[in-house]
Amino acid sequence: MKSLKVLLLILTFAFANIVVAQSVYTTKTGEKYHKSSCKYLKYSKKEYTLKRALELGFSACSVCKPGKGKSTSNSLSNNKQTSIAKSTSALQCIGKTKAGKRCKRKTKNTNQRCYQH
């Protein structure tokens, strides 16, 4: 009976470490972290722990929704952009063309960029 309790204790600590050190993935140029099965990791992925990804300033992907933690600064800026996008129907894209001029397309995306940017 005592050996069974010791075995359960060891297994509990082993699984606790796995949960704490959850692996998330980022793309080489992205600002979000993802689950390993996310469609945005098709061409590139770099593995981090969830804690490290948050320390580096990555925010959670809205498609695959990995982990429950978000940094407050990223969530505040996302809320600000969402409220801006909801207040108007369509905004001009903030992207730049190859010539260096501002894009003329309209967008409803919260990041204020059209499909091309």
C-alpha angles and dihedrals in degrees: 000000000000092000090052091055091049091049091051091049092052092048091049092055092045093054093043090059091051092053094046093048097049112170119231129177135223133191119243093255103021132108097212135076122225145189114260090253096054117127092228091067093067097115107021138016136172121192124230135160113255091247093052093047090054091047089054091054100253118148129209122275112249092214104054096021100212121193124349100251125097130172113248096230093056094046091050093052091046091051090051092051092046092052090049092051093046093051093060131038100227132000132198113263114257093211124113126233124227088264089058096250125126116267114255098210122112121231140185094198117123091232088059093233127120125234092272097052 
